[in-house]
């Protein structure tokens, strides 16, 4: 939540809401700008209803408290509305106070796309270069998705062949005989 200072006045917060009484003081404490006057305004009532509908009643929009630190507390949208109700000058002060109170957000890096014609081996080299520039010193291997799928299929084929050998040892001999007959060659024979 933004910590606001407007016209050298600290704007207190409570449960995510801002003190409308503090904003009134920062605006000059004129009687015609009392928070109660603002809240009775038809346009303000309509705005409160819209905010409550939008928030689906899951967040506070306004709150009144009693006592020494009491007052009227409102959400950020009503802070802006109150500032607009007071004057354009005060509205601008509030906007700038919120802008200053927000921590600087780091700008997202601009993504640059690689040329469309880059080849798989160039991609792999680029990835290896990036890994090295990041200080990764372990041996790394980068394999294209197509090659990984080929390796997985080869492993599955070996697993199927091993399963056949384990369940039917004669299968190897039968396969060798089929290869000899198909090629007309007899291995190991002069």
Phi, psi and omega in degrees: 000139181287136174267119186257139169229119181233128182052045180062016179251131178282128179262112182289158177232155178208121178053039178081007180247158182253148181285115177290331178294319178294322178295322178299317178296317180296332181278352178118000175060029178290142183300323182291348180253020179301141179307322180298321178298316180297316183291334179281342182302134180302318181296322178294317179299319178294319178296316178301316179298318179296316180297317180296320177295316181294317181284351180057035177059022179267348180228154180288142176251314176221157178205138176245137178233154180256169174098187185300320179261019183286180179151194180251130184240136184224161178285170184302319181300321179286333173298312179299316181297318179297316180297320178294324180295325181291298182186158176300322180297313180293322177303313179296321177299317180294314179302314181293325177296317177296318179299318180291328183285339180284132177294147179299128177268129177295137180288140179290140179295146178284126180278130176250131181272150178282155177301146184295337185269008182296133184274159181304317182293327176291323177297315181297318178296318179299315179297317178298319179296319179297316180299317179296319181293335177278358177087016177283114185259345179293155176294132179234152175229128178247126184236138180291157181299321179298317179294323178296317179297321177297318179297318180297317179296319178297316178298318178299318178298316178299318180298320179295319180294318178296321178297320178295317181297318182292325182270339182214083182302332181289345181302321180298312180298319180296320180295318179298317179298319179297319179296317179300314182292321182290323184265343183075015180248147178238114186287140175078000179253138185302000000 
